[in-house]
Each structure stands twice: as C-alpha cells, then as structure tokens.
Amino acid sequence: MGFLHQVRSGRDSLAQDILEEFRSWFIDRMVLSLINRRQIKPQDFEVEVSGAVKLKDDTRKLLLTTLQTRKQEKIQHPFLGEEVQIGLLPHIQALLLARHLRGDLQEYPPFVPR
C-alpha cells in the first residue's frame, strides 16, 4: 500500500512514499553540492556499449563516503523537537506514519526541514 506510489510487484510503495520526503532535501542537495564543488565531473561517468551510463569506481566511492558522512550529521527534528542523526530520519518518519495509521496521531507529520 502506498500514498504516492502505486503498488506493483517488487516495489515497497509505502517505503518509497516515506523516502520521497527526503529526496530533494537530502539526496538532490548532496549530489548538486558535489557537482557544484566540482567533485563530480562528466569524466567520472562511463558510457557502456548498451548506452547505459554508470559512475566510475572512485566516484562511486566518493558518493557513498559523502552519503555516510552526511547521515552522521545531526539536526533538530521539526515535529519531535529533538536532535537526531539524519540517517535515522526515514526510520523516525516510518514510526510516525505507523502511529498515524494506528490512530495514535490525528495527522501524519511530514518531514519539513527548516
């Protein structure tokens, strides 16, 4: 079951819905920062014979290292008012959604960063 994504075989629609809240704030922002700082350049991609485009190994390592570092940073959760690691935000939002679905919360509090 999902709110934003349709159910289909092989897709966790509800998990995709929760992650949608973080896509632009977390992932898009991180990738654009790497591009703007010229840490990722057009030369960091390989085009395969099939037309597929993939990251080179060293660039993939940079991306994953940056992701792991960013997930360790802490922010103030706008609904809970507590300081939490960014990497725990999807779990926290899943718990809040579960509370809403059980009827413990009147409305689901979406993650809206300040």
N, CA, C and O atoms as CSV, one atom per row, in Angstrom:
chain,resi,resn,atom,element,x,y,z
A,1,MET,N,N,0.850,-1.176,0.000
A,1,MET,CA,C,0.000,0.000,0.000
A,1,MET,C,C,0.894,1.236,0.000
A,1,MET,O,O,1.928,1.255,0.666
A,2,GLY,N,N,0.510,2.235,-0.722
A,2,GLY,CA,C,1.257,3.474,-0.735
A,2,GLY,C,C,0.326,4.656,-0.932
A,2,GLY,O,O,-0.803,4.495,-1.395
A,3,PHE,N,N,0.796,5.834,-0.582
A,3,PHE,CA,C,0.022,7.046,-0.777
A,3,PHE,C,C,0.401,7.720,-2.097
A,3,PHE,O,O,-0.467,8.171,-2.843
A,4,LEU,N,N,1.714,7.785,-2.378
A,4,LEU,CA,C,2.195,8.469,-3.566
A,4,LEU,C,C,2.556,7.522,-4.697
A,4,LEU,O,O,2.489,7.900,-5.867
A,5,HIS,N,N,2.940,6.291,-4.363
A,5,HIS,CA,C,3.369,5.323,-5.366
A,5,HIS,C,C,2.372,4.171,-5.442
A,5,HIS,O,O,1.850,3.719,-4.423
A,6,GLN,N,N,2.118,3.707,-6.650
A,6,GLN,CA,C,1.195,2.601,-6.828
A,6,GLN,C,C,1.857,1.296,-6.423
A,6,GLN,O,O,3.073,1.138,-6.533
A,7,VAL,N,N,1.039,0.363,-5.952
A,7,VAL,CA,C,1.529,-0.955,-5.602
A,7,VAL,C,C,1.797,-1.731,-6.885
A,7,VAL,O,O,0.957,-1.793,-7.783
A,8,ARG,N,N,2.983,-2.317,-6.949
A,8,ARG,CA,C,3.279,-3.231,-8.041
A,8,ARG,C,C,4.344,-4.197,-7.557
A,8,ARG,O,O,5.064,-3.911,-6.601
A,9,SER,N,N,4.438,-5.309,-8.199
A,9,SER,CA,C,5.341,-6.365,-7.787
A,9,SER,C,C,6.779,-5.859,-7.652
A,9,SER,O,O,7.306,-5.200,-8.549
A,10,GLY,N,N,7.401,-6.182,-6.514
A,10,GLY,CA,C,8.794,-5.811,-6.317
A,10,GLY,C,C,9.029,-4.407,-5.805
A,10,GLY,O,O,10.183,-3.999,-5.669
A,11,ARG,N,N,7.987,-3.654,-5.516
A,11,ARG,CA,C,8.168,-2.284,-5.031
A,11,ARG,C,C,7.502,-2.127,-3.677
A,11,ARG,O,O,6.334,-2.471,-3.493
A,12,ASP,N,N,8.264,-1.603,-2.739
A,12,ASP,CA,C,7.729,-1.296,-1.417
A,12,ASP,C,C,7.159,0.115,-1.472
A,12,ASP,O,O,7.862,1.086,-1.195
A,13,SER,N,N,5.887,0.223,-1.830
A,13,SER,CA,C,5.280,1.523,-2.103
A,13,SER,C,C,5.285,2.456,-0.897
A,13,SER,O,O,5.565,3.646,-1.043
A,14,LEU,N,N,4.985,1.945,0.274
A,14,LEU,CA,C,4.944,2.792,1.459
A,14,LEU,C,C,6.345,3.307,1.805
A,14,LEU,O,O,6.504,4.465,2.191
A,15,ALA,N,N,7.350,2.451,1.667
A,15,ALA,CA,C,8.730,2.876,1.913
A,15,ALA,C,C,9.136,3.955,0.911
A,15,ALA,O,O,9.824,4.910,1.271
A,16,GLN,N,N,8.716,3.807,-0.333
A,16,GLN,CA,C,9.012,4.814,-1.352
A,16,GLN,C,C,8.351,6.144,-1.002
A,16,GLN,O,O,8.933,7.205,-1.229
A,17,ASP,N,N,7.140,6.092,-0.451
A,17,ASP,CA,C,6.439,7.313,-0.051
A,17,ASP,C,C,7.222,8.053,1.025
A,17,ASP,O,O,7.380,9.272,0.957
A,18,ILE,N,N,7.708,7.323,2.010
A,18,ILE,CA,C,8.455,7.947,3.108
A,18,ILE,C,C,9.752,8.557,2.588
A,18,ILE,O,O,10.115,9.669,2.971
A,19,LEU,N,N,10.444,7.837,1.726
A,19,LEU,CA,C,11.710,8.346,1.203
A,19,LEU,C,C,11.521,9.559,0.298
A,19,LEU,O,O,12.439,10.363,0.138
A,20,GLU,N,N,10.348,9.694,-0.289
A,20,GLU,CA,C,10.067,10.842,-1.171
A,20,GLU,C,C,10.223,12.164,-0.417
A,20,GLU,O,O,10.594,13.179,-1.008
A,21,GLU,N,N,9.940,12.151,0.879
A,21,GLU,CA,C,10.073,13.371,1.687
A,21,GLU,C,C,11.518,13.852,1.751
A,21,GLU,O,O,11.763,15.042,1.949
A,22,PHE,N,N,12.473,12.947,1.587
A,22,PHE,CA,C,13.885,13.280,1.762
A,22,PHE,C,C,14.642,13.466,0.457
A,22,PHE,O,O,15.778,13.938,0.457
A,23,ARG,N,N,14.015,13.094,-0.657
A,23,ARG,CA,C,14.725,13.089,-1.932
A,23,ARG,C,C,15.344,14.447,-2.256
A,23,ARG,O,O,16.555,14.535,-2.456
A,24,SER,N,N,14.545,15.496,-2.311
A,24,SER,CA,C,15.097,16.799,-2.717
A,24,SER,C,C,15.961,17.413,-1.623
A,24,SER,O,O,17.009,17.988,-1.915
A,25,TRP,N,N,15.540,17.298,-0.377
A,25,TRP,CA,C,16.273,17.917,0.720
A,25,TRP,C,C,17.606,17.231,0.969
A,25,TRP,O,O,18.590,17.901,1.282
A,26,PHE,N,N,17.660,15.939,0.842
A,26,PHE,CA,C,18.860,15.194,1.222
A,26,PHE,C,C,19.687,14.770,0.007
A,26,PHE,O,O,20.833,15.198,-0.134
A,27,ILE,N,N,19.133,13.948,-0.860
A,27,ILE,CA,C,19.901,13.359,-1.949
A,27,ILE,C,C,20.187,14.370,-3.056
A,27,ILE,O,O,21.343,14.544,-3.443
A,28,ASP,N,N,19.162,15.034,-3.569
A,28,ASP,CA,C,19.381,16.002,-4.651
A,28,ASP,C,C,20.363,17.091,-4.212
A,28,ASP,O,O,21.249,17.485,-4.969
A,29,ARG,N,N,20.192,17.561,-2.996
A,29,ARG,CA,C,21.059,18.609,-2.465
A,29,ARG,C,C,22.509,18.132,-2.360
A,29,ARG,O,O,23.437,18.874,-2.684
A,30,MET,N,N,22.696,16.892,-1.907
A,30,MET,CA,C,24.044,16.336,-1.774
A,30,MET,C,C,24.708,16.186,-3.146
A,30,MET,O,O,25.869,16.554,-3.320
A,31,VAL,N,N,23.974,15.649,-4.111
A,31,VAL,CA,C,24.524,15.453,-5.448
A,31,VAL,C,C,24.850,16.797,-6.105
A,31,VAL,O,O,25.916,16.953,-6.700
A,32,LEU,N,N,23.946,17.755,-5.999
A,32,LEU,CA,C,24.209,19.073,-6.582
A,32,LEU,C,C,25.402,19.753,-5.924
A,32,LEU,O,O,26.159,20.455,-6.594
A,33,SER,N,N,25.578,19.554,-4.624
A,33,SER,CA,C,26.744,20.112,-3.935
A,33,SER,C,C,28.035,19.502,-4.478
A,33,SER,O,O,29.017,20.213,-4.694
A,34,LEU,N,N,28.035,18.185,-4.698
A,34,LEU,CA,C,29.221,17.527,-5.253
A,34,LEU,C,C,29.533,18.051,-6.659
A,34,LEU,O,O,30.698,18.224,-7.015
A,35,ILE,N,N,28.498,18.299,-7.446
A,35,ILE,CA,C,28.694,18.825,-8.798
A,35,ILE,C,C,29.188,20.272,-8.735
A,35,ILE,O,O,30.127,20.637,-9.443
A,36,ASN,N,N,28.563,21.090,-7.896
A,36,ASN,CA,C,28.956,22.498,-7.788
A,36,ASN,C,C,30.374,22.668,-7.273
A,36,ASN,O,O,31.071,23.604,-7.666
A,37,ARG,N,N,30.813,21.757,-6.384
A,37,ARG,CA,C,32.190,21.807,-5.871
A,37,ARG,C,C,33.171,21.127,-6.819
A,37,ARG,O,O,34.358,20.997,-6.517
A,38,ARG,N,N,32.660,20.697,-7.965
A,38,ARG,CA,C,33.452,20.032,-8.998
A,38,ARG,C,C,34.129,18.757,-8.482
A,38,ARG,O,O,35.225,18.402,-8.918
A,39,GLN,N,N,33.460,18.080,-7.549
A,39,GLN,CA,C,33.945,16.795,-7.072
A,39,GLN,C,C,33.458,15.676,-7.985
A,39,GLN,O,O,34.047,14.596,-8.026
A,40,ILE,N,N,32.382,15.941,-8.714
A,40,ILE,CA,C,31.889,15.025,-9.733
A,40,ILE,C,C,31.848,15.791,-11.051
A,40,ILE,O,O,31.244,16.858,-11.156
A,41,LYS,N,N,32.515,15.209,-12.059
A,41,LYS,CA,C,32.623,15.854,-13.366
A,41,LYS,C,C,32.143,14.880,-14.450
A,41,LYS,O,O,31.991,13.688,-14.184
A,42,PRO,N,N,31.905,15.374,-15.655
A,42,PRO,CA,C,31.466,14.481,-16.741
A,42,PRO,C,C,32.422,13.300,-16.973
A,42,PRO,O,O,31.990,12.227,-17.395
A,43,GLN,N,N,33.706,13.494,-16.701
A,43,GLN,CA,C,34.686,12.430,-16.896
A,43,GLN,C,C,34.527,11.291,-15.878
A,43,GLN,O,O,35.130,10.231,-16.040
A,44,ASP,N,N,33.733,11.501,-14.849
A,44,ASP,CA,C,33.538,10.490,-13.805
A,44,ASP,C,C,32.484,9.462,-14.175
A,44,ASP,O,O,32.160,8.587,-13.373
A,45,PHE,N,N,31.944,9.563,-15.395
A,45,PHE,CA,C,30.926,8.627,-15.862
A,45,PHE,C,C,31.463,7.818,-17.033
A,45,PHE,O,O,32.281,8.304,-17.814
A,46,GLU,N,N,30.995,6.583,-17.147
A,46,GLU,CA,C,31.340,5.718,-18.270
A,46,GLU,C,C,30.061,5.394,-19.032
A,46,GLU,O,O,29.023,5.098,-18.440
A,47,VAL,N,N,30.157,5.456,-20.352
A,47,VAL,CA,C,29.024,5.068,-21.198
A,47,VAL,C,C,29.354,3.698,-21.771
A,47,VAL,O,O,30.362,3.528,-22.456
A,48,GLU,N,N,28.505,2.733,-21.487
A,48,GLU,CA,C,28.736,1.378,-21.968
A,48,GLU,C,C,28.173,1.213,-23.379
A,48,GLU,O,O,27.425,2.062,-23.863
A,49,VAL,N,N,28.534,0.134,-24.015
A,49,VAL,CA,C,28.107,-0.147,-25.383
A,49,VAL,C,C,26.581,-0.163,-25.489
A,49,VAL,O,O,26.017,0.258,-26.498
A,50,SER,N,N,25.929,-0.648,-24.449
A,50,SER,CA,C,24.463,-0.726,-24.455
A,50,SER,C,C,23.803,0.641,-24.326
A,50,SER,O,O,22.592,0.772,-24.503
A,51,GLY,N,N,24.612,1.669,-24.015
A,51,GLY,CA,C,24.068,3.006,-23.818
A,51,GLY,C,C,23.880,3.341,-22.345
A,51,GLY,O,O,23.553,4.477,-22.001
A,52,ALA,N,N,24.084,2.361,-21.482
A,52,ALA,CA,C,23.963,2.600,-20.045
A,52,ALA,C,C,25.087,3.523,-19.573
A,52,ALA,O,O,26.214,3.449,-20.063
A,53,VAL,N,N,24.767,4.383,-18.625
A,53,VAL,CA,C,25.746,5.302,-18.054
A,53,VAL,C,C,25.940,4.915,-16.599
A,53,VAL,O,O,24.970,4.739,-15.862
A,54,LYS,N,N,27.206,4.782,-16.182
A,54,LYS,CA,C,27.465,4.424,-14.786
A,54,LYS,C,C,28.643,5.219,-14.249
A,54,LYS,O,O,29.482,5.713,-15.002
A,55,LEU,N,N,28.685,5.329,-12.928
A,55,LEU,CA,C,29.782,6.033,-12.267
A,55,LEU,C,C,31.029,5.168,-12.265
A,55,LEU,O,O,30.949,3.944,-12.167
A,56,LYS,N,N,32.168,5.808,-12.372
A,56,LYS,CA,C,33.430,5.091,-12.226
A,56,LYS,C,C,33.591,4.719,-10.753
A,56,LYS,O,O,32.983,5.339,-9.881
A,57,ASP,N,N,34.402,3.719,-10.486
A,57,ASP,CA,C,34.541,3.181,-9.126
A,57,ASP,C,C,34.971,4.229,-8.105
A,57,ASP,O,O,34.407,4.284,-7.012
A,58,ASP,N,N,35.957,5.061,-8.438
A,58,ASP,CA,C,36.424,6.060,-7.469
A,58,ASP,C,C,35.358,7.112,-7.177
A,58,ASP,O,O,35.268,7.605,-6.053
A,59,THR,N,N,34.558,7.456,-8.166
A,59,THR,CA,C,33.474,8.422,-7.971
A,59,THR,C,C,32.351,7.808,-7.136
A,59,THR,O,O,31.768,8.481,-6.286
A,60,ARG,N,N,32.053,6.546,-7.375
A,60,ARG,CA,C,31.043,5.852,-6.575
A,60,ARG,C,C,31.477,5.821,-5.106
A,60,ARG,O,O,30.660,6.011,-4.205
A,61,LYS,N,N,32.771,5.580,-4.879
A,61,LYS,CA,C,33.285,5.573,-3.504
A,61,LYS,C,C,33.140,6.957,-2.864
A,61,LYS,O,O,32.755,7.062,-1.699
A,62,LEU,N,N,33.444,8.012,-3.614
A,62,LEU,CA,C,33.272,9.382,-3.121
A,62,LEU,C,C,31.821,9.654,-2.758
A,62,LEU,O,O,31.532,10.220,-1.704
A,63,LEU,N,N,30.915,9.249,-3.630
A,63,LEU,CA,C,29.484,9.463,-3.393
A,63,LEU,C,C,29.020,8.738,-2.128
A,63,LEU,O,O,28.315,9.317,-1.302
A,64,LEU,N,N,29.414,7.475,-1.979
A,64,LEU,CA,C,28.997,6.702,-0.807
A,64,LEU,C,C,29.642,7.217,0.477
A,64,LEU,O,O,29.007,7.215,1.532
A,65,THR,N,N,30.893,7.657,0.400
A,65,THR,CA,C,31.563,8.227,1.574
A,65,THR,C,C,30.873,9.522,1.995
A,65,THR,O,O,30.654,9.755,3.184
A,66,THR,N,N,30.536,10.354,1.028
A,66,THR,CA,C,29.825,11.606,1.316
A,66,THR,C,C,28.461,11.313,1.938
A,66,THR,O,O,28.051,11.979,2.889
A,67,LEU,N,N,27.767,10.323,1.403
A,67,LEU,CA,C,26.456,9.933,1.932
A,67,LEU,C,C,26.571,9.479,3.383
A,67,LEU,O,O,25.783,9.907,4.227
A,68,GLN,N,N,27.537,8.622,3.682
A,68,GLN,CA,C,27.695,8.118,5.045
A,68,GLN,C,C,28.068,9.239,6.020
A,68,GLN,O,O,27.590,9.263,7.154
A,69,THR,N,N,28.910,10.154,5.580
A,69,THR,CA,C,29.287,11.293,6.427
A,69,THR,C,C,28.074,12.168,6.714
A,69,THR,O,O,27.859,12.599,7.847
A,70,ARG,N,N,27.292,12.421,5.684
A,70,ARG,CA,C,26.101,13.278,5.839
A,70,ARG,C,C,25.073,12.632,6.770
A,70,ARG,O,O,24.410,13.325,7.542
A,71,LYS,N,N,24.943,11.304,6.697
A,71,LYS,CA,C,23.971,10.611,7.542
A,71,LYS,C,C,24.328,10.701,9.018
A,71,LYS,O,O,23.455,10.529,9.869
A,72,GLN,N,N,25.584,10.966,9.343
A,72,GLN,CA,C,26.012,11.088,10.738
A,72,GLN,C,C,25.721,12.467,11.326
A,72,GLN,O,O,25.711,12.633,12.546
A,73,GLU,N,N,25.486,13.454,10.466
A,73,GLU,CA,C,25.201,14.811,10.945
A,73,GLU,C,C,23.879,14.825,11.706
A,73,GLU,O,O,22.993,14.008,11.457
A,74,LYS,N,N,23.765,15.768,12.636
A,74,LYS,CA,C,22.556,15.858,13.448
A,74,LYS,C,C,21.782,17.128,13.118
A,74,LYS,O,O,22.358,18.172,12.813
A,75,ILE,N,N,20.453,17.007,13.188
A,75,ILE,CA,C,19.569,18.156,13.006
A,75,ILE,C,C,18.472,18.096,14.067
A,75,ILE,O,O,18.281,17.072,14.723
A,76,GLN,N,N,17.775,19.181,14.220
A,76,GLN,CA,C,16.623,19.243,15.112
A,76,GLN,C,C,15.394,18.766,14.342
A,76,GLN,O,O,15.019,19.376,13.341
A,77,HIS,N,N,14.764,17.681,14.799
A,77,HIS,CA,C,13.580,17.176,14.108
A,77,HIS,C,C,12.438,18.175,14.318
A,77,HIS,O,O,12.127,18.522,15.457
A,78,PRO,N,N,11.809,18.642,13.231
A,78,PRO,CA,C,10.799,19.693,13.361
A,78,PRO,C,C,9.557,19.291,14.158
A,78,PRO,O,O,8.942,20.155,14.783
A,79,PHE,N,N,9.172,18.032,14.162
A,79,PHE,CA,C,7.981,17.613,14.896
A,79,PHE,C,C,8.327,17.179,16.315
A,79,PHE,O,O,7.641,17.559,17.264
A,80,LEU,N,N,9.382,16.389,16.466
A,80,LEU,CA,C,9.748,15.874,17.786
A,80,LEU,C,C,10.469,16.905,18.639
A,80,LEU,O,O,10.412,16.854,19.868
A,81,GLY,N,N,11.154,17.850,17.977
A,81,GLY,CA,C,11.905,18.856,18.721
A,81,GLY,C,C,13.180,18.299,19.336
A,81,GLY,O,O,13.765,18.939,20.211
A,82,GLU,N,N,13.624,17.132,18.906
A,82,GLU,CA,C,14.839,16.504,19.428
A,82,GLU,C,C,15.923,16.501,18.370
A,82,GLU,O,O,15.641,16.526,17.172
A,83,GLU,N,N,17.178,16.471,18.830
A,83,GLU,CA,C,18.295,16.373,17.914
A,83,GLU,C,C,18.469,14.908,17.505
A,83,GLU,O,O,18.592,14.033,18.362
A,84,VAL,N,N,18.480,14.645,16.203
A,84,VAL,CA,C,18.602,13.279,15.680
A,84,VAL,C,C,19.590,13.250,14.522
A,84,VAL,O,O,19.808,14.258,13.850
A,85,GLN,N,N,20.187,12.074,14.297
A,85,GLN,CA,C,21.063,11.910,13.147
A,85,GLN,C,C,20.213,11.858,11.879
A,85,GLN,O,O,19.123,11.286,11.870
A,86,ILE,N,N,20.722,12.456,10.826
A,86,ILE,CA,C,19.995,12.489,9.564
A,86,ILE,C,C,19.696,11.080,9.064
A,86,ILE,O,O,18.639,10.844,8.478
A,87,GLY,N,N,20.612,10.144,9.289
A,87,GLY,CA,C,20.421,8.774,8.830
A,87,GLY,C,C,19.243,8.070,9.485
A,87,GLY,O,O,18.744,7.080,8.952
A,88,LEU,N,N,18.792,8.563,10.629
A,88,LEU,CA,C,17.655,7.957,11.328
A,88,LEU,C,C,16.306,8.549,10.920
A,88,LEU,O,O,15.261,8.050,11.335
A,89,LEU,N,N,16.323,9.595,10.122
A,89,LEU,CA,C,15.069,10.268,9.758
A,89,LEU,C,C,14.051,9.362,9.067
A,89,LEU,O,O,12.874,9.422,9.423
A,90,PRO,N,N,14.440,8.517,8.090
A,90,PRO,CA,C,13.426,7.636,7.490
A,90,PRO,C,C,12.786,6.695,8.516
A,90,PRO,O,O,11.585,6.430,8.453
A,91,HIS,N,N,13.579,6.196,9.451
A,91,HIS,CA,C,13.039,5.312,10.495
A,91,HIS,C,C,12.062,6.072,11.393
A,91,HIS,O,O,10.989,5.566,11.723
A,92,ILE,N,N,12.435,7.274,11.780
A,92,ILE,CA,C,11.574,8.093,12.636
A,92,ILE,C,C,10.257,8.402,11.921
A,92,ILE,O,O,9.186,8.317,12.521
A,93,GLN,N,N,10.341,8.758,10.647
A,93,GLN,CA,C,9.124,9.062,9.890
A,93,GLN,C,C,8.255,7.821,9.724
A,93,GLN,O,O,7.029,7.924,9.733
A,94,ALA,N,N,8.874,6.649,9.572
A,94,ALA,CA,C,8.101,5.408,9.478
A,94,ALA,C,C,7.361,5.144,10.784
A,94,ALA,O,O,6.215,4.695,10.769
A,95,LEU,N,N,8.010,5.421,11.910
A,95,LEU,CA,C,7.342,5.248,13.204
A,95,LEU,C,C,6.175,6.230,13.356
A,95,LEU,O,O,5.117,5.868,13.870
A,96,LEU,N,N,6.371,7.461,12.912
A,96,LEU,CA,C,5.289,8.449,12.984
A,96,LEU,C,C,4.132,8.064,12.071
A,96,LEU,O,O,2.968,8.249,12.428
A,97,LEU,N,N,4.451,7.529,10.891
A,97,LEU,CA,C,3.395,7.075,9.985
A,97,LEU,C,C,2.635,5.899,10.590
A,97,LEU,O,O,1.411,5.827,10.479
A,98,ALA,N,N,3.344,4.988,11.220
A,98,ALA,CA,C,2.693,3.843,11.879
A,98,ALA,C,C,1.758,4.328,12.981
A,98,ALA,O,O,0.651,3.812,13.134
A,99,ARG,N,N,2.204,5.322,13.749
A,99,ARG,CA,C,1.343,5.873,14.811
A,99,ARG,C,C,0.089,6.499,14.213
A,99,ARG,O,O,-0.998,6.375,14.776
A,100,HIS,N,N,0.235,7.166,13.086
A,100,HIS,CA,C,-0.927,7.766,12.422
A,100,HIS,C,C,-1.887,6.680,11.921
A,100,HIS,O,O,-3.099,6.783,12.110
A,101,LEU,N,N,-1.344,5.650,11.287
A,101,LEU,CA,C,-2.186,4.586,10.746
A,101,LEU,C,C,-2.912,3.809,11.846
A,101,LEU,O,O,-4.015,3.306,11.628
A,102,ARG,N,N,-2.294,3.710,13.030
A,102,ARG,CA,C,-2.944,3.050,14.169
A,102,ARG,C,C,-3.957,3.951,14.855
A,102,ARG,O,O,-4.750,3.485,15.673
A,103,GLY,N,N,-3.936,5.243,14.525
A,103,GLY,CA,C,-4.878,6.173,15.126
A,103,GLY,C,C,-4.319,6.907,16.333
A,103,GLY,O,O,-5.048,7.654,16.986
A,104,ASP,N,N,-3.032,6.714,16.649
A,104,ASP,CA,C,-2.411,7.405,17.780
A,104,ASP,C,C,-2.150,8.882,17.489
A,104,ASP,O,O,-2.114,9.700,18.407
A,105,LEU,N,N,-1.969,9.219,16.221
A,105,LEU,CA,C,-1.771,10.605,15.800
A,105,LEU,C,C,-2.910,10.994,14.862
A,105,LEU,O,O,-3.271,10.231,13.966
A,106,GLN,N,N,-3.465,12.161,15.069
A,106,GLN,CA,C,-4.572,12.647,14.226
A,106,GLN,C,C,-4.151,12.748,12.770
A,106,GLN,O,O,-4.875,12.311,11.875
A,107,GLU,N,N,-2.964,13.332,12.531
A,107,GLU,CA,C,-2.455,13.520,11.180
A,107,GLU,C,C,-1.001,13.054,11.139
A,107,GLU,O,O,-0.308,13.071,12.156
A,108,TYR,N,N,-0.551,12.642,9.966
A,108,TYR,CA,C,0.850,12.275,9.777
A,108,TYR,C,C,1.659,13.557,9.651
A,108,TYR,O,O,1.375,14.384,8.785
A,109,PRO,N,N,2.674,13.735,10.513
A,109,PRO,CA,C,3.510,14.940,10.427
A,109,PRO,C,C,4.642,14.734,9.424
A,109,PRO,O,O,5.643,14.111,9.777
A,110,PRO,N,N,4.531,15.227,8.189
A,110,PRO,CA,C,5.593,15.045,7.210
A,110,PRO,C,C,6.860,15.767,7.641
A,110,PRO,O,O,6.807,16.749,8.382
A,111,PHE,N,N,7.994,15.274,7.174
A,111,PHE,CA,C,9.271,15.916,7.496
A,111,PHE,C,C,9.416,17.150,6.619
A,111,PHE,O,O,9.503,17.048,5.395
A,112,VAL,N,N,9.440,18.301,7.246
A,112,VAL,CA,C,9.642,19.564,6.542
A,112,VAL,C,C,10.815,20.264,7.231
A,112,VAL,O,O,10.654,20.830,8.312
A,113,PRO,N,N,11.997,20.226,6.601
A,113,PRO,CA,C,13.167,20.839,7.237
A,113,PRO,C,C,13.030,22.352,7.311
A,113,PRO,O,O,12.360,22.973,6.486
A,114,ARG,N,N,13.660,22.918,8.289
A,114,ARG,CA,C,13.618,24.375,8.467
A,114,ARG,C,C,14.767,25.023,7.774
A,114,ARG,O,O,14.900,26.246,7.812
